[in-house]
């Protein structure tokens, strides 16, 4: 199960781990997933590839309803623009998915933001709080 993270969901984050260099990625998708561990690479069960994930502080509590930990996963699907930058048929040639953020704006405890880069147009155009 995953959801779009809000700032309050990220209070227990210790760090963000990138599995790939994000320098050339216009955007990454982010999701708040329920997993069984506080740290380490979580299981990835989506199409595409995992770009990064968050680790939690050692005292992060388990969810009362599921007994799992809420951690962010950053990923790209096969049809995302960073995977097909020159494809005129790419569905996100302009704009980006709802859950997408510019990876340069991501930090532990911070949701990240859409920028003109993530929207295919360098400056912040909106932030989530």
C-alpha distance (Angstrom), angle and dihedral (degrees) to the residues before:
residue distance angle dihedral
X1 . . .
X2 3.77 . .
X3 3.76 139.0 .
X4 3.79 139.0 -177.3
X5 3.82 105.8 -89.7
X6 3.78 124.1 -119.5
X7 3.83 124.1 -158.4
X8 3.83 92.2 -102.7
X9 3.81 90.5 56.5
X10 3.80 91.4 60.9
X11 3.81 102.1 55.3
X12 3.83 92.0 108.7
X13 3.82 96.3 51.6
X14 3.81 115.6 122.0
X15 3.81 99.6 179.0
X16 3.77 147.0 -15.9
X17 3.80 116.5 -122.9
X18 3.81 118.0 -156.3
X19 3.80 115.9 -155.4
X20 3.80 91.7 -169.6
X21 3.77 135.2 33.9
X22 3.82 104.9 -93.6
X23 3.82 95.2 -165.3
X24 3.80 93.8 105.7
X25 3.82 97.8 35.5
X26 3.80 113.9 105.1
X27 3.78 90.6 -162.2
X28 3.78 144.7 -8.8
X29 3.77 127.3 -154.5
X30 3.80 115.9 -120.4
X31 3.79 129.0 -158.6
X32 3.78 134.9 176.0
X33 3.79 105.2 -128.2
X34 3.78 130.1 -172.3
X35 3.80 109.2 -126.9
X36 3.80 137.2 166.3
X37 3.83 98.3 -118.6
X38 3.81 137.8 58.1
X39 3.81 95.1 -145.9
X40 3.77 142.2 25.7
X41 3.75 133.4 47.8
X42 3.82 108.6 -40.5
X43 3.79 124.2 -140.8
X44 3.80 111.4 -84.6
X45 3.80 116.8 -145.8
X46 3.81 104.6 167.8
X47 3.78 133.7 95.0
X48 3.79 113.6 -97.0
X49 3.77 122.6 27.0
X50 3.78 140.9 -55.7
X51 3.81 112.5 -114.0
X52 3.81 98.2 -178.7
X53 3.78 148.2 -30.2
X54 3.79 141.5 -154.0
X55 3.79 129.0 -109.7
X56 3.79 120.2 -148.3
X57 3.80 131.5 -136.6
X58 3.85 113.4 -92.6
X59 3.82 91.6 -108.4
X60 3.82 96.5 50.9
X61 3.81 108.1 136.3
X62 3.77 125.9 -126.3
X63 3.79 118.3 -113.6
X64 3.81 109.5 -91.9
X65 3.81 92.4 -138.0
X66 3.81 100.8 46.0
X67 3.81 106.7 16.8
X68 3.82 88.4 -128.2
X69 3.81 133.9 115.0
X70 3.82 123.6 -111.3
X71 3.81 109.6 -130.0
X72 3.77 133.8 162.9
X73 3.76 123.6 -113.6
X74 3.81 121.8 -166.1
X75 3.78 117.1 -155.3
X76 3.80 148.7 150.9
X77 3.79 127.2 -135.4
X78 3.82 120.1 -138.9
X79 3.82 93.5 -104.2
X80 3.84 95.9 49.9
X81 3.81 118.8 121.1
X82 3.83 96.2 -115.8
X83 3.82 86.7 61.1
X84 3.82 93.8 46.8
X85 3.82 106.9 27.6
X86 3.81 95.5 159.8
X87 3.81 99.6 38.3
X88 3.83 109.9 112.8
X89 3.83 88.8 -161.3
X90 3.80 93.7 58.4
X91 3.83 107.8 126.4
X92 3.82 91.9 -137.3
X93 3.79 97.7 45.0
X94 3.83 84.0 130.2
X95 3.77 121.5 21.5
X96 3.78 126.3 8.8
X97 3.80 139.4 -115.0
X98 3.82 119.1 -75.8
X99 3.81 92.4 -106.3
X100 3.81 94.8 46.9
X101 3.82 124.1 112.1
X102 3.78 135.4 173.3
X103 3.84 104.0 -97.3
X104 3.82 90.0 -140.5
X105 3.83 88.2 68.8
X106 3.83 95.8 51.6
X107 3.79 122.0 102.9
X108 3.80 135.5 152.2
X109 3.80 107.7 -69.7
X110 3.82 93.1 10.8
X111 3.79 122.8 100.7
X112 3.78 97.3 -148.3
X113 3.77 129.7 -130.1
X114 3.74 144.3 -110.5
X115 3.80 112.3 -109.9
X116 3.77 134.2 -177.0
X117 3.82 84.9 -97.3
X118 3.81 92.3 56.6
X119 3.79 89.4 44.9
X120 3.84 91.0 51.0
X121 3.70 97.4 -111.9
X122 7.44 100.3 75.3
X123 3.86 104.9 -114.3
X124 3.80 129.5 79.0
X125 3.80 111.9 -94.3
X126 3.81 97.8 176.8
X127 3.77 139.7 -5.7
X128 3.76 132.2 -152.5
X129 3.76 120.4 -134.3
